[in-house]
Amino acid sequence: VNPDDDVSQWIAPADSEMADIYVVGVQELVELGAMSVVLGASGDADRQAALEARIEEAFRRRSPKEPYGKVCSFGMVGLALTMYIKQSLRHHVADLDCDRVKTAFDGIAGNKGCVCVRLRLGELSLCFVNVHLASGQNAAAAAERNANLVQVLTDAFQRVSLKGAARPAKQGFRRKSVYKVAMHHFAAVM
């Protein structure tokens, strides 16, 4: 994220109404290299905190009378996902769950894949999936990208992967196989 980016324009351009929920997903929050892929499995906490501070300052400037609270924030190598909701709606949030799905090097490395969050807001189920998939313009790259998208949409929140590998609960990710991305009232892939 460029330090010169006006994050408040991401949140709500001038003269627009503020939304009830904001989900900010970024890719390549860190420079991808061997060390960041190996050592940064959970993302870069300092860069993510700096991004969150900029987002929260934008909320304070744009919505001083209606505060927003952070619902979740987490990352995977260069991916980051942060969710905010109006404080007045916070008591309607239930069944919050987050997950990561690695797709690089046959699911071993997290420089490609997704970070995702799902929740219920009242009776409405919502799911947001931030993806970073294989690049390339040729047919083989497109096929790999499509296969990776199927993998992340299938494996998210599951305790067994599409390929049959165990995905045990860890680091706060429950993976109870209760939810599937496509089963929500609203699902967004970013």
Secondary structure, DSSP 8 states (H G I E B T S, - for coil): --TTS-HHHHH--TT----SEEEEEES-SS---HHHHHH-TT--HHHHHHHHHHHHHHHHHH-SSS-EEEEEEEEETTEEEEEEEEGGGGGGEEEEEEEEEEEHHHHTEEEEEEEEEEEEETTEEEEEEEEE----SSHHHHHHHHHHHHHHHHHTT-SB-TTS-B---BTTB---S---GGGSSEEEE-
